[in-house]
């Protein structure tokens, strides 16, 4: 298999031409990220962030806005999400493009947790907002900010449809044997304890993008997607449908991440509670914010980690080895589940930019038909094949574009269509 040139790929999104642009919002606990997206061509027309929302004291909010290659940065107080969105909308009016002229078709909201409630994007109404808020116990760090962002945006941009797109939705298709935890079934049912999976928008986009750039149907490919950023997750996708993923009921399970531990013996929590006197909140902070690469090496940026390794830091070298060991183990496990692996796709910040990680994960897997070519792996660019010609499994780098995936799902939802190539082929 080889990559089909962009000019030879049919554009399954041309039907969106009359729909204009989509404003994608990602509301975090103390930040707002936004991007104005063309769902046809896929380009970001403008983008920005509002950081340090609601932080008191001497800290000042930071607003950045990028349009037409120019980046504007402002520092000012941002007391709440309402003011954050007002500032973002003001940047569009002042710097461009004016939203009144952008033909906004919909506003898309990234929502972290959809529980078992939502298996796809949904047009937002009051009932949907209430249902998302009811899922706060499953995502207490994320869903409250998502709900707040939706409410504010509906007030300020009430003349266009709003659509919620869920990180967990793609993985609602997991088989029961993959999403069920082996604990007391009644307790699990009562408290919604199961695997939900996250980064679903990215995994779905990349699995579809692989098929499109290879000129293949997504239904004909078995793909392992490795989304490696500060948060990291793996998925096994058979014919466009996920059969397993590494994150669980929360984003804590699975791979070693920037600040999260990933897989760990649950009894470690009991041990630290009993012997170190740590509270539930302290344990939560330890495993989510003080573990992973940061806990092992003191840094969670792989560029800094590489410098420490080059300087002879043993802890940094061990952290890298632990990270790769976990990744390789998941690749092997998912290869066994899929039976045949056509493509391994690296994506997100680390996956797209760190050649050493990619090479280390595939090292020693030649007997399984998995390898990387050193020169191809060192090259930079967009989607590309980095495996040698003889390899049975293609190894690829495929940049993820979650905002674009959200924008296209918004069009699907507003039009009331069944998911088509626009959702599944990236």
C-alpha positions as CSV (number, residue, x, y, z in Angstrom):
1,X,0.0,0.0,0.0
2,X,1.1,3.5,-0.7
3,X,-0.2,7.0,-0.1
4,X,-2.6,8.4,-2.7
5,X,-1.7,12.0,-3.7
6,X,-4.1,14.6,-2.3
7,X,-5.1,15.7,-5.8
8,X,-6.3,12.1,-6.6
9,X,-8.4,11.7,-3.4
10,X,-12.1,12.4,-3.8
11,X,-13.4,15.0,-1.3
12,X,-16.3,13.4,0.6
13,X,-17.0,16.8,2.2
14,X,-17.8,18.8,-1.0
15,X,-21.5,18.6,0.0
16,X,-20.8,20.9,2.9
17,X,-19.9,23.8,0.6
18,X,-23.1,25.7,1.4
19,X,-22.8,25.3,5.1
20,X,-20.1,27.9,5.8
21,X,-17.8,27.5,8.9
22,X,-18.1,25.9,12.3
23,X,-16.8,27.5,15.5
24,X,-15.4,24.8,17.7
25,X,-15.1,25.5,21.5
26,X,-13.2,23.5,24.1
27,X,-14.0,24.8,27.6
28,X,-11.6,23.6,30.3
29,X,-11.7,24.4,34.0
30,X,-9.4,27.4,33.6
31,X,-9.1,27.8,29.8
32,X,-11.1,28.2,26.6
33,X,-9.7,27.0,23.3
34,X,-11.5,28.0,20.1
35,X,-11.1,27.5,16.4
36,X,-13.1,28.6,13.3
37,X,-13.0,25.7,10.9
38,X,-13.9,25.2,7.2
39,X,-15.4,21.7,7.2
40,X,-14.9,21.4,3.4
41,X,-11.2,22.1,2.9
42,X,-10.3,21.3,6.5
43,X,-8.3,24.5,7.2
44,X,-8.4,26.5,10.5
45,X,-9.5,30.0,9.5
46,X,-8.7,31.4,12.9
47,X,-7.9,30.0,16.3
48,X,-7.1,31.2,19.9
49,X,-7.0,30.5,23.6
50,X,-8.1,32.2,26.8
51,X,-6.0,31.0,29.7
52,X,-6.1,31.5,33.5
53,X,-9.9,31.9,33.6
54,X,-11.1,32.7,37.1
55,X,-7.6,32.7,38.7
56,X,-7.5,35.2,41.5
57,X,-4.7,37.2,42.9
58,X,-1.9,38.8,40.8
59,X,-2.2,36.4,37.9
60,X,-3.6,37.8,34.7
61,X,-5.6,36.1,32.0
62,X,-3.9,35.6,28.7
63,X,-5.8,35.8,25.4
64,X,-4.2,34.8,22.1
65,X,-5.8,35.0,18.7
66,X,-4.3,33.8,15.4
67,X,-5.6,34.9,12.0
68,X,-4.0,35.2,8.6
69,X,-0.7,34.2,9.9
70,X,-0.6,37.0,12.6
71,X,-0.7,36.2,16.3
72,X,-2.1,38.7,18.8
73,X,-1.6,38.3,22.6
74,X,-3.3,40.3,25.4
75,X,-3.1,40.1,29.1
76,X,-6.1,41.1,31.2
77,X,-8.5,39.8,33.9
78,X,-10.8,37.0,32.9
79,X,-13.0,36.3,35.9
80,X,-15.3,33.6,34.3
81,X,-16.1,31.7,31.2
82,X,-18.7,34.3,30.1
83,X,-16.0,36.9,30.0
84,X,-13.6,34.5,28.3
85,X,-16.0,33.9,25.4
86,X,-16.9,37.6,25.2
87,X,-13.2,38.4,24.8
88,X,-12.8,35.7,22.2
89,X,-15.7,37.0,20.2
90,X,-14.3,40.5,20.5
91,X,-11.0,39.3,19.0
92,X,-12.9,38.1,16.0
93,X,-14.5,41.5,15.6
94,X,-11.3,43.4,16.2
95,X,-8.7,41.3,14.4
96,X,-10.8,39.1,12.1
97,X,-12.5,37.4,10.6
98,X,-15.8,39.0,11.6
99,X,-18.1,36.2,12.6
100,X,-21.0,38.0,11.1
101,X,-19.3,37.6,7.7
102,X,-18.0,34.0,8.3
103,X,-21.3,32.3,7.7
104,X,-21.2,30.2,10.9
105,X,-23.3,27.1,10.4
106,X,-22.9,25.7,13.9
107,X,-21.0,26.0,17.2
108,X,-19.4,22.7,18.2
109,X,-18.5,21.9,21.8
110,X,-16.0,19.3,22.9
111,X,-17.4,17.4,25.9
112,X,-15.1,15.0,27.7
113,X,-17.6,12.4,29.1
114,X,-20.8,11.3,27.4
115,X,-21.1,8.2,29.6
116,X,-23.4,5.5,28.1
117,X,-25.9,8.3,27.2
118,X,-24.3,9.6,24.0
119,X,-22.9,7.5,21.2
120,X,-22.6,10.3,18.7
121,X,-22.8,14.1,18.3
122,X,-26.1,15.7,19.4
123,X,-27.7,19.0,18.8
124,X,-27.9,20.8,22.1
125,X,-31.1,21.8,23.8
126,X,-31.9,22.3,27.5
127,X,-32.5,18.5,28.0
128,X,-29.1,17.7,26.5
129,X,-27.4,20.2,28.8
130,X,-29.1,18.6,31.9
131,X,-28.1,15.1,30.7
132,X,-24.4,16.2,30.3
133,X,-24.5,17.8,33.8
134,X,-25.9,14.6,35.2
135,X,-22.7,12.9,34.1
136,X,-20.5,15.2,36.2
137,X,-19.8,12.4,38.8
138,X,-18.0,10.5,36.0
139,X,-15.8,13.5,35.0
140,X,-15.8,15.9,37.9
141,X,-12.7,17.7,36.5
142,X,-14.0,18.2,33.0
143,X,-17.8,18.1,32.5
144,X,-18.6,21.1,34.8
145,X,-16.5,23.3,32.6
146,X,-17.9,21.8,29.5
147,X,-21.4,22.5,30.7
148,X,-20.6,26.0,31.7
149,X,-19.0,26.7,28.3
150,X,-22.1,25.4,26.5
151,X,-24.5,27.6,28.6
152,X,-22.5,30.7,28.0
153,X,-22.1,30.1,24.3
154,X,-25.8,29.5,23.9
155,X,-26.5,32.8,25.5
156,X,-24.0,34.8,23.4
157,X,-24.4,32.9,20.1
158,X,-28.1,32.0,20.3
159,X,-28.9,32.4,16.6
160,X,-27.0,29.2,15.4
161,X,-27.3,25.5,16.4
162,X,-25.0,24.2,19.1
163,X,-23.7,20.6,18.9
164,X,-22.0,18.5,21.6
165,X,-19.3,16.1,20.5
166,X,-18.1,13.6,23.0
167,X,-14.6,12.2,23.6
168,X,-16.2,8.9,24.7
169,X,-18.7,8.5,21.8
170,X,-16.6,6.5,19.4
171,X,-15.9,3.9,22.0
172,X,-19.6,3.3,22.8
173,X,-19.2,0.6,20.0
174,X,-16.8,-1.4,22.2
175,X,-17.9,-5.0,22.7
176,X,-19.1,-5.9,26.2
177,X,-16.0,-8.0,26.9
178,X,-13.8,-5.0,26.3
179,X,-15.8,-2.4,28.4
180,X,-16.8,-4.6,31.3
181,X,-14.7,-4.6,34.5
182,X,-14.6,-7.7,36.6
183,X,-16.1,-6.3,39.8
184,X,-19.5,-7.0,41.5
185,X,-22.0,-6.5,38.7
186,X,-24.6,-4.8,40.8
187,X,-22.2,-2.2,42.1
188,X,-20.9,-1.6,38.6
189,X,-24.4,-1.1,37.2
190,X,-25.5,1.1,40.1
191,X,-22.5,3.4,39.8
192,X,-21.9,3.3,36.0
193,X,-18.5,1.6,36.4
194,X,-17.2,0.5,33.0
195,X,-14.6,1.3,30.4
196,X,-15.7,4.4,28.4
197,X,-12.5,5.4,26.6
198,X,-11.4,8.9,25.6
199,X,-9.7,10.8,22.7
200,X,-12.4,9.1,20.7
201,X,-12.7,12.0,18.2
202,X,-9.0,11.7,17.4
203,X,-9.0,7.9,17.2
204,X,-12.0,7.9,14.8
205,X,-10.5,10.7,12.7
206,X,-7.1,9.0,12.4
207,X,-8.5,5.6,11.6
208,X,-10.5,7.2,8.8
209,X,-7.7,9.4,7.6
210,X,-5.5,6.3,7.2
211,X,-8.0,4.7,4.9
212,X,-8.5,7.9,2.9
213,X,-4.8,8.6,2.3
214,X,-4.2,4.9,1.3
215,X,-7.2,4.9,-1.0
216,X,-8.8,2.1,0.9
217,X,-12.2,1.6,2.6
218,X,-12.0,2.0,6.3
219,X,-14.1,-1.2,6.6
220,X,-11.2,-3.1,5.0
221,X,-8.5,-2.1,7.4
222,X,-7.4,-3.2,10.9
223,X,-5.6,-0.3,12.6
224,X,-3.8,0.4,15.8
225,X,-4.0,4.1,16.6
226,X,-1.5,5.5,19.1
227,X,-2.5,9.0,20.3
228,X,0.5,10.2,22.2
229,X,0.3,13.6,23.7
230,X,0.5,14.8,27.3
231,X,-2.5,12.5,27.6
232,X,-1.9,9.3,25.7
233,X,-4.2,6.4,24.6
234,X,-4.2,3.5,22.2
235,X,-7.0,1.8,20.3
236,X,-7.5,-1.3,18.2
237,X,-9.9,-0.5,15.3
238,X,-11.3,-3.3,13.1
239,X,-13.0,-2.1,10.0
240,X,-13.6,1.4,11.4
241,X,-15.1,0.0,14.7
242,X,-13.1,0.0,17.9
243,X,-12.6,-3.3,19.7
244,X,-10.5,-2.0,22.6
245,X,-8.9,1.1,24.0
246,X,-6.4,1.8,26.8
247,X,-8.2,4.5,28.7
248,X,-11.0,3.3,31.0
249,X,-13.7,4.8,33.2
250,X,-11.5,7.9,33.4
251,X,-8.5,9.0,31.3
252,X,-6.2,7.7,34.0
253,X,-6.0,4.1,32.9
254,X,-3.7,2.8,30.2
255,X,-0.4,4.2,28.8
256,X,2.2,6.2,30.8
257,X,1.3,9.8,30.2
258,X,2.8,13.2,30.8
259,X,1.5,13.5,34.4
260,X,-0.7,10.4,34.8
261,X,0.4,7.0,35.9
262,X,-1.6,4.9,33.5
263,X,-2.0,1.2,34.5
264,X,-1.2,0.6,38.2
265,X,-2.1,-2.1,40.7
266,X,-5.2,-0.8,42.5
267,X,-3.8,-2.0,45.8
268,X,-1.1,0.8,45.5
269,X,-3.9,3.1,46.5
270,X,-4.8,1.1,49.5
271,X,-1.2,0.8,50.5
272,X,-0.5,4.6,50.3
273,X,-3.8,5.3,52.2
274,X,-2.9,3.0,55.0
275,X,0.9,3.5,55.3
276,X,1.4,7.0,54.0
277,X,-1.8,8.5,55.4
278,X,-2.8,9.9,52.0
279,X,-6.3,11.1,51.5
280,X,-8.5,10.4,48.4
281,X,-7.8,13.9,47.1
282,X,-4.1,13.5,47.7
283,X,-4.1,10.1,45.9
284,X,-6.1,11.6,43.0
285,X,-3.5,14.4,42.7
286,X,-0.6,12.0,42.9
287,X,-1.9,9.7,40.1
288,X,-3.3,12.4,37.8
289,X,-0.8,15.3,38.2
290,X,2.4,14.0,39.9
291,X,3.0,10.7,38.1
292,X,3.8,9.6,34.6
293,X,6.8,11.1,32.9
294,X,6.8,14.1,35.4
295,X,6.8,11.8,38.4
296,X,9.6,9.6,37.0
297,X,11.9,12.2,35.5
298,X,10.8,15.7,36.8
299,X,9.6,16.8,33.3
300,X,6.7,15.9,31.1
301,X,8.0,17.6,27.9
302,X,9.8,15.0,25.7
303,X,12.2,17.7,24.4
304,X,13.3,18.3,27.9
305,X,13.4,14.6,28.6
306,X,15.7,14.1,25.6
307,X,18.1,16.7,26.9
308,X,18.2,15.1,30.3
309,X,18.9,11.7,28.7
310,X,21.7,13.3,26.6
311,X,23.1,14.8,29.8
312,X,23.3,11.3,31.4
313,X,20.3,11.5,33.7
314,X,19.4,7.9,34.7
315,X,15.9,8.7,35.9
316,X,15.1,10.3,32.6
317,X,16.5,7.3,30.7
318,X,14.4,4.9,32.9
319,X,11.3,7.1,32.3
320,X,11.7,6.8,28.6
321,X,12.1,3.0,28.8
322,X,9.0,2.7,31.0
323,X,7.0,4.7,28.6
324,X,8.1,2.6,25.6
325,X,7.7,-0.7,27.4
326,X,4.0,0.1,28.2
327,X,3.4,1.2,24.6
328,X,5.0,-1.9,23.1
329,X,3.0,-4.1,25.3
330,X,-0.3,-2.5,24.2
331,X,0.8,-2.8,20.5
332,X,1.4,-6.5,21.1
333,X,-1.9,-7.0,22.9
334,X,-3.9,-5.2,20.2
335,X,-2.2,-7.1,17.5
336,X,-3.4,-10.3,19.2
337,X,-6.9,-9.0,19.4
338,X,-7.1,-7.8,15.8
339,X,-5.4,-10.9,14.4
340,X,-4.1,-8.9,11.4
341,X,-2.7,-5.4,11.7
342,X,-2.6,-3.5,8.5
343,X,-1.5,-0.1,9.9
344,X,0.0,1.3,13.1
345,X,-0.7,5.1,13.2
346,X,1.2,7.5,15.4
347,X,-0.5,10.8,16.1
348,X,-0.7,13.8,18.5
349,X,2.3,15.8,19.8
350,X,4.7,13.1,20.8
351,X,3.5,10.6,18.2
352,X,3.8,13.0,15.3
353,X,7.1,14.7,16.4
354,X,9.3,12.2,18.3
355,X,11.1,9.9,16.0
356,X,12.9,8.2,18.9
357,X,9.7,7.1,20.5
358,X,8.4,5.7,17.3
359,X,11.6,3.8,16.6
360,X,11.8,2.4,20.1
361,X,8.2,1.2,20.1
362,X,8.8,-0.8,16.9
363,X,12.3,-2.0,17.7
364,X,12.5,-5.8,18.0
365,X,9.1,-6.4,16.3
366,X,10.5,-7.3,13.0
367,X,9.4,-10.9,13.4
368,X,5.8,-9.6,13.5
369,X,6.3,-7.7,10.3
370,X,6.6,-4.3,12.2
371,X,9.5,-2.0,11.7
372,X,10.5,1.6,10.9
373,X,12.9,2.8,8.3
374,X,15.4,5.2,9.9
375,X,15.4,7.8,7.1
376,X,11.7,7.8,6.7
377,X,11.2,8.0,10.4
378,X,13.5,11.0,10.6
379,X,11.6,12.9,7.9
380,X,9.0,15.6,8.7
381,X,5.8,16.5,7.0
382,X,2.1,15.5,7.0
383,X,0.8,12.0,6.8
384,X,3.5,9.6,5.8
385,X,4.6,6.0,5.8
386,X,7.7,5.4,7.9
387,X,8.0,1.6,7.6
388,X,10.4,-0.1,5.1
389,X,8.9,-1.5,1.9
390,X,9.3,-5.1,3.1
391,X,7.2,-4.6,6.3
392,X,4.0,-6.6,6.5
393,X,2.4,-3.8,8.6
394,X,2.5,-0.2,7.5
395,X,3.7,2.2,10.2
396,X,2.5,5.7,9.6
397,X,2.5,9.2,11.1
398,X,-0.9,10.8,10.7
399,X,-1.5,14.2,12.2
400,X,-4.7,14.4,14.1
401,X,-7.2,17.3,13.6
402,X,-9.7,17.0,16.4
403,X,-11.3,20.4,15.8
404,X,-11.9,19.5,12.1
405,X,-13.4,16.2,13.1
406,X,-15.7,18.0,15.6
407,X,-16.7,20.5,12.9
408,X,-17.6,17.8,10.4
409,X,-19.6,15.9,13.0
410,X,-21.5,19.1,13.8
411,X,-22.6,19.4,10.2
412,X,-23.7,15.8,10.3
413,X,-25.7,16.4,13.5
414,X,-27.4,19.6,12.3
415,X,-28.3,18.1,9.0
416,X,-29.8,15.1,10.7
417,X,-27.7,12.7,8.6
418,X,-26.5,9.3,9.5
419,X,-22.6,9.3,9.9
420,X,-21.0,9.1,6.5
421,X,-17.5,9.4,5.1
422,X,-17.3,12.8,6.5
423,X,-17.1,11.3,10.0
424,X,-15.3,8.1,9.2
425,X,-12.6,9.0,6.7
426,X,-10.9,12.0,8.1
